[in-house]
Amino acid sequence: QQLQLTRPQMEIIQKDGRWEVSALVGSMNGRGQKTQQEIVLKDQVEAQLLGRQAAHLSAEELHYFPATEEVESPGKIVIHQQQNVTRAGRMQANLKTGKLRLSQGVESQYVVPAS
């Protein structure tokens, strides 16, 4: 089963902060089976991490798997953290473990804080 979403917004709570995520369109697959549930967000996906490690992520597509707390972006992403910017062609992340894997043309710009 697939449920179509218009202008979806969701909040993912973690121990170190919370993600506020939005997009223009989306869908939810496997609605009745939590272990197989997938939320797909598309078009102008924006994710804001609020808390100590504040960050902002932009992508054209994002897949979230609630049962495993895994997130994937099969396309380009941009991550802003303070003045630092990271770009990649693909992202995989595990929100439980905090592991982030970037691939396909990863570029980072790091701004050294003024002392």
C-alpha positions in Angstrom: 0.0 0.0 0.0 1.1 3.5 -0.7 -0.2 6.8 0.8 0.5 10.0 -1.2 1.5 13.0 0.8 1.2 16.7 -0.1 3.7 19.1 1.6 4.6 16.6 4.2 6.3 17.7 7.5 7.7 15.4 10.1 9.7 15.6 13.3 12.2 13.0 14.3 13.1 13.1 18.0 16.6 12.0 19.1 18.5 12.2 22.4 20.8 15.0 21.1 18.1 17.1 19.4 15.3 16.8 16.9 15.0 16.9 13.1 12.3 19.0 11.5 11.8 17.7 7.9 9.7 19.0 5.1 9.2 18.5 1.3 6.8 19.4 -1.5 5.6 15.8 -2.0 6.1 12.4 -0.5 4.7 8.9 0.0 4.5 6.3 2.7 4.9 2.7 1.7 4.2 -0.5 3.7 1.7 1.4 5.8 0.4 -1.6 7.8 3.8 -3.2 8.4 6.0 -1.0 10.6 9.1 -3.1 10.0 8.8 -2.5 6.2 7.6 1.1 6.4 9.4 3.7 4.2 8.7 7.4 3.9 9.9 9.0 0.7 10.1 12.8 0.5 10.8 14.5 -2.8 11.2 18.0 -4.2 12.8 20.7 -2.1 13.5 18.4 0.9 14.7 20.5 3.8 15.8 19.0 7.2 16.8 21.1 10.1 18.6 19.6 13.1 17.8 21.6 16.3 20.0 21.2 19.3 23.7 21.3 20.2 24.9 20.0 16.8 22.6 22.3 14.7 22.7 21.5 11.0 20.6 22.0 7.9 20.3 19.5 5.0 18.9 20.1 1.5 18.1 17.3 -1.0 15.8 16.5 -3.9 14.9 13.1 -2.4 15.1 11.5 1.0 14.1 8.0 2.2 13.4 7.4 5.9 13.0 3.9 7.4 11.4 4.4 10.8 11.9 0.8 12.1 15.7 1.0 11.7 16.0 4.8 11.9 18.0 4.9 8.7 17.9 7.7 6.2 19.1 7.7 2.6 19.4 10.3 -0.2 20.0 8.7 -3.6 20.8 12.1 -5.1 22.7 15.2 -4.4 22.7 16.7 -0.9 24.0 19.8 0.8 24.7 20.0 4.5 25.3 23.3 6.3 26.7 23.2 9.8 27.5 26.7 11.1 29.6 28.2 8.3 30.8 24.8 7.1 29.3 23.3 3.9 29.5 19.7 2.7 28.2 18.5 -0.7 27.8 14.8 -1.8 26.1 12.8 -4.5 24.7 10.3 -2.1 24.1 9.9 1.6 23.3 7.1 4.0 22.8 7.7 7.7 21.8 5.8 10.8 20.1 8.1 13.3 20.5 5.5 16.1 24.2 5.2 15.9 24.9 8.7 14.5 26.9 7.2 11.6 26.9 9.2 8.4 28.2 7.9 5.1 28.7 10.3 2.1 29.8 9.2 -1.3 30.0 10.3 -5.0 31.9 13.6 -5.3 32.1 14.6 -1.6 33.3 18.2 -1.1 33.6 20.1 2.2 34.4 23.7 2.9 35.5 24.2 6.5 35.7 27.7 8.0 38.2 28.0 10.9 36.6 29.9 13.7 38.1 33.3 14.5 40.1 33.2 17.8 
